Amino acid sequence: MGMQVILKGEMRHGGKYVHLRSAGSTQRLELNYYPVKNMFYERFRSGSELDHIAFWVNDVDRKYGELLAKGAKDAVRPFREGRYKLAFLKDPDGIWIELIGLSARPHRPCRSK
């Protein structure tokens, strides 16, 4: 998704974390990992732990193509829904990734009376 690692470390109990941020944004995405013997560890069950994660993007078609080229798997090709354009891919673990952005609307000429 083009995000940059801005902070990473290890928690006192042995878990690990990483903070990611997109260029030009102040929002962060924190990802956590808990090893097998950690008190917060839970065995991963494909499809039951995380439904999907969504990212707002400026160009759904372009980002969709970029991620496919980087190894993401196609789930639902880009489509329009109202004023939005959406697409879905799967990461290497099978977790769905949603891309959402505004749909480019065709120019409608003004009608004069």
Summary of the structure (lengths in Angstrom):
residues: 113
radius of gyration: 18.5
end to end distance: 48.0
largest distance: 74.5
contacts: 233
relative contact order: 0.15
helix: 9%
strand: 41%
